[in-house]
Amino acid sequence: MIPQIAYDIQEAAAAVSVSPSTIRVEIHAGQLRAKKLGRAYRIGAEELRTWFEQLADAG
């Protein structure tokens, strides 16, 4: 099985237990890097992990 390397907004939100709107806000604020493919965003697994760890460190 191939490990998941990218998430859509819904998957990313579920993976870190936040709302999809939180993911969108963080992307638009430049706090969470994502690639836009057509009308959808994809967040790399490492980007999501790094962002989440920074949240944990700040809290």
Summary of the structure (lengths in Angstrom):
residues: 59
radius of gyration: 11.0
end to end distance: 34.5
largest distance: 34.5
contacts: 136
relative contact order: 0.20
helix: 53%
strand: 17%
